[in-house]
Amino acid sequence: MSRRIALVTAREALALDPDMPPLLAAFTATGCEVDTPCWDDPAVDWAGFDAAVLRSTWDYVPRAAEFRAFVDRVSRLTRLHNPPARVAWSLDKHYLADLASAGVPTVPTRFVEPGDAAAAALRAFLTRGAPQATAEATIGAASEYVVKPAIGAGSKDAARYRANSADDRARALEHLAALLAAGRSAMLQPYLASVDADGETAMVYLDGRLSHAIRKGPLLAPGAGFVEGLFAVEDIRPREPGKDEGRVAKAAFNAIPGSPPLYARVDLVRDCENAPVVLELELVEPSLFLEHGPGAA
């Protein structure tokens, strides 16, 4: 009897997901019956699947509470990957504080919460000095910084600003205040200049093991507007990661609560001292860039 597998997506995302064709082919080759239901389709009989795998549910951000409820509900009807506890932890980038507390090098991040004073938080962040613990980070030696939501995907609602520009500071304050007014936690991070030259290194783990790595080109251009659509278009190429990147990615993977997830992606950048630090650790619906990993699908 063949197993029924749901590769969970979203209406707008299905045609945009380059991982879906190789996954469909791989599952079919093993004799599975596979479908691509949308997470918010009320007609889907989730109990009819032997397992559901979150793949490209990229429109969940404006409906994060609804998506959490969906994850909890479906996990009671079938086996869900990744499981609800991992999804909830990775959905909100406050996990960077958990990683930092566990000794994993991360991009210094100051979290600003709804109810906080946006102007005071931005002023404190822009005070020059050495980066401190994640919760109290400053811009440090960086000349630019990023404002983005703690729950976000595809670089939406994220923007890059110059530290020495009064105009940029006014725009950044407006951006930060708008996120807080919408009830969204926000993040302030130094923009690490290495990204412009070297991009990010994304390390993909499948079934507990490192599968492959890719280079992601820079996404946030100075002065650019917010991303339209589900995500920003990325420049993706294969990359052989450095040994130091491998050590940091493994430390981040080992810090994930619970048993190893079915899939994970660790995004790294290099800081002003050329040391790799974690920018994101994706366990919800990350692109896995399967075409760049022979046999990965």
N, C-alpha and C positions, 0 to 999 in steps of 0.2 A: 504494500500500500504506500503510495507516494505521500510525502509530507507537503503540507500547504504552508507557504511562507509569504508573509506580507512585507514588502519593502515600502515603508510608509513615506509618503511624499505630500506635496501640496499642489493644487491645480496649476498655479503659475510656475512652479519649480520643475515639474516633471520633464518638460522639454528642454530645460536648461541644465540638467544634472548629467555631467559626463560620466559619472560612476555607474549610472543605472544600466546602460546597455551591457557592459561587461559583467555586471552582477546578474542580470537576467540570464545571460548566456551561461554563466557558471552554474547557477542554480538549476537551470534546465538540463545541463549536461549531467548533473548528478541524479536526475530523475525526479526532482522536486516540481511541484506545481506552484508557480510563483505569480503574485499579483502586485500591483502598485496602487493601493488605495490611498485616498487623501485622508489625513488625520481628522479633518473636521466634517467628513461626510457621514451624516446620521444613518445612512442606509447600510453601512458596512457591518457585517456580522463578524466581529473580531474573534468571537469564540470559535468560529469555523477555521481559524488558522492554528497551526501547530506552533508557530512563532511569528512575532512581528519585530522588524528591525527598523528603527528610526533612521531614515536616510536623508531626505531633503524636505523637511518640514520647515522651510525657511521663512514662512510668513507668520510664525508664532509670536514674534516679539511684541506687537501691539496687543496681543491677547495672551500674555504669559500666564495669567491665572487660569484661563480656559485650557491652555495647553497642559499645565500641571494637572488639572483635573482629568484631562484625557489620558495622560500617562498613568495616573493612578488607576483609572477605571479599566483601561485595556490590560494593565498588568494583572488584574484579577480575573481576566477572561482568557488570557493566553500568556505564553512566555514572551517577555518584552526585553529587547536589547536596545540600548543599555537599560538596566533596571531603574526604577523610579528614584531610589536614593541617589544614585550616581548622576542621573539627569538633573535632579533638583540642585545638587551640589555644583554641577558644572554650568547650570543655566545662568547663574549669577556670579559675576567675576569677583565678588568678595572672596572667592576661593584663593585669589592671589595672596591674601593675608594669611590663609591657612598654609599655603606653600611656603611663604616666607618664614612663618613660625616654625615650620618643619626643617628649616635650614636650606631650602631650595632657592637659588639665586633668581630673583624676579625683577621685572621693571619696577622701579620705585613708584608707588601709587598712593595718592591721597584720595580717599573716598569722601564724598560730600553727600549728605543725606537730606531728603525732604524735611523742611523745617530749619535746616542750617542757613546761616546768612551767606549768600553766594559771594558777595563782595569781600567779606572777611576771609572766606575760605580761599578765594583766588589770591588775595593779597598775601596770605600766609604761605601759599604754595610758591609764589613768585619771589619770596624772600630768598636771596642768594645764600648758598651754604651747601655743605655736603649732604647728600641724600641720607635721610634717617630711616627708621623702620617704616615698613610699607604704609601703615595707617597715618603717618605724619610726614610723608615725603615732601620735599621741596623740589624745585626745578634743578637744583644743583648747578653743574657747569654747563648744562644744555642751553642753547640759544633759542630753542623753540619748544613748544609743548602741545599736548593733545587734550581736548575735552571730549569725553564720550560717555554713553550710558553704561551702567554696570550690567544691565541686561540688554544685549544687543547682538546683532549678527550682520556679517557682510559689510562692515564699516559704515552702516547706516547711522545717522545722527552723530557721527564723529567728525572732528575737524582739527586742523593743525594751525597754530598761531605763533607769531614771533614774539619773543619775550620783551624786546626793546621797542615795540610799536604800541603807541597809545591807542591807535585805531584798532589794532588787533586785540588789545586788552578790553576795549569796549565791546567788541564783537564776541569775545570769549565770555565776558560777563553776561551778555545777553543770552548766549547759548547755554551757559551753566544755569542761569536763572530759569530759563524755559524748561529745562529738564526737571529741575526741582519743583517747579510749579505744576508740572504734569504728574507729580508723585513718583518720579523716577530717581533712584540713586545715581550719582554721577562719579566719574573718575577724572583725576588730573594726573597726567604723566609727562615726564620730560620726553621730547621727541629725540630719539637717539639717531645721530647723523649717519651712523653706519648703514642704516636702512636704505638711504638714497643710493649708496654705491653697491652694497652687497645684498640688499633685500633681507627677507626673513628665511630661516631654515625651518621647514615643517617636517617633523619626524612622525611617521605613521606607524602605530602599533596595532597588530591584528592578533587576536587570541593570545595576548600576553607577550608577544615577541615583536621586536623591531622589524618591520617589513621593508620600508624604503623611505627615502627622503627627497624633498623637492625644494627648489628655491622659489619663493614668492616675491615678485617685484614690489617696489613701494606703491602704496595705495593712496596716501593722503598728500595731495599736492598743496603747496602753500597758497592760501587765498582761494582755494577751490570751494565750491558750494557742497551741500550735502549730497550723498549718493541717492540717485533716483533708482527705482526698481528694487529688486530683492537684494542685490549685492553689487559691489564694484567689480568691474572686469579686471582680472588678474593676469599678470605675466608669469606663467608657470614653466619651470624647466627642471630637469633632473639635477640633483646635487649630491655629491659625496660629502657627508657631514664630517666635521672635524672631530677628533677624539674628545676634545673638551665639550663639544656640543652633545656628543653621545652620553657623556657622564651626567650632564645637567638634565637632559631629556629623561634619562633613566631614573634619576633622583625624583623628578617630577612625577613620572609614571608610578614609581614605588610609593609616593605620598598620597595616591588616590585612595580614599577610604574604602574599605571592604576588599573583596577579592578582585583580581584583575578583570577589567571590562572586556567585552568582545572586541571593541575598537576604541582607539584614542588617537588624537593628534596633538602633538606638543609643538607650539610655534615659538621659535627662539630668535632673538636679535642680539647683537653685540653692543655692550655698553661703551662708555667713553674710554675705558681701559682695555677694550677689545675682548672682554670676557663675555661668554654667552649667558643670557638671562632669559627667563620665561616671559613671553608676552601673553600667551593664552594656552590653556589646556582644554581641548574640546572633546567632550564626551556625549554631546547631545546629537547633533546632525552635521558633523563636519564633512566637507569634501575630503575624500581620501586619496584623490589623484591616482586611482588604480591603474590607469594607462601607463604610469611611470614606474610601476612595480611589477615586473614579470611574475606571473602566477599569483599576484595579490588577490584578484577577484576570486 
